[in-house]
Amino acid sequence: MLRIVISCLIGFVVAALAGRILIPVLRSMKAGQSIKEIGPTWHMSKQGTPTMGGLMFIIAAIVAVAALGWQDFAAGTFGGGFVLVFALVFGVIGYIDDYFKVKKHENTGLTAPQKFILQLAAAILFTVLMRNFGYLTPDLYIPFFNVTLSVPWPLYMVFAAFVMVGCVNAVNITDGIDGLASGVTMPVMLFFTAVACWWGHYELGIFSAALLGGLAGFLIYNFHPAKVFMGDTGSLFLGGAVCGLAFALDIPLVLILVGIIYIAETLSDIIQVGYFKLTHGKRIFRMAPLHHHLEMGGWSEVKLFCVFTGITLVMCALAFWGVMYR
């Protein structure tokens, strides 16, 4: 348990210190964010804010896992390392996307098909790896009811790939205003840390605790008004960490609860686009995704951060109650 606390502290300190070095470097590289013209007009003032700041909590997670996870690796327990590598693969995809955005000085990097193929390949490889090492079962645990449904492996593999790619992109969509994806993901990491410790999977708890601390350190610079954005480098890494931990702990259905904000954000985007096409130009929301709709209705970025983070915290507490007696 002490390792979990130390991991969180290392994550915070490393991310906080990394920010002092990384932000000036990103500015000197002119790695500024290009703001979409279709977004809220007041967001144009953020044009040029350094992006790829997610490297702060990525570095923090790597340092903490390397420093505290070696005992587990030596004992042949690789779950935390697998999830870290899985998240890193998505982080690399995000970094490539950010790199092209910065290079072209516009808000388009990799194409949607390119990102989908890379993400799908990563999800399939992770699922196969985790299955071969005995971390996955083709059983879906249903929280609260303490019921497990056995699913044929081929169907489970399809389900896992779909959920992983969807989860990663949902976290990416949530990263639309200062501190939002960071704030929403912190309770999720706290949830996974609590579950990992409750069930004795400390190798996974070290990773989730490190990321919890890393996000807290990153928020020093990312909270409104943000001095740096996490970019796709950070948001795709976070998405990989969230779904990776859910599957490594064998409770993927819990994402419906802990990821309620991610889901709401994604559904608002899907509904808006679908309704717009069906009605040839009409809209349900003032602007999608949901956080922009509420912004257009007068919500401040700080209010959105507090409300969305608070909702996630409540849902994570509910989810923990739902799985603690498994």
Buried (B, 14 or more C-beta within 10 A) or exposed (E): EEBBEBBBBBBBBBBBBBBEEBBEEBBEEEBBBBBEEEBBEEBEEBEBBBBBBBBBBBBBBBBBBBBBBEEBBEEEBBBBBBBBBBBBBBBBBBBBBBBBBBEEEEEEBBEEEEBEEBBBEBBBEBBEBBBEEEBBBBEBBBBEEEEEEEBEEEEBBBBBBEBBBBBBBBBBBBBBBBBBBBBBBBBBBBBBBBBBBBBEBBBBBBBBBBBBBBBBBBBBBBBEEBBBBBBBBBBBBBBBBBBBBBBBBBBBBBBEBBBBBBBBBBBBBEBBEEBBEEEEEEBEBEBBBBBBBBBEEEBEBBEBBEBBBEBBBEBBBBBBEBBEEB
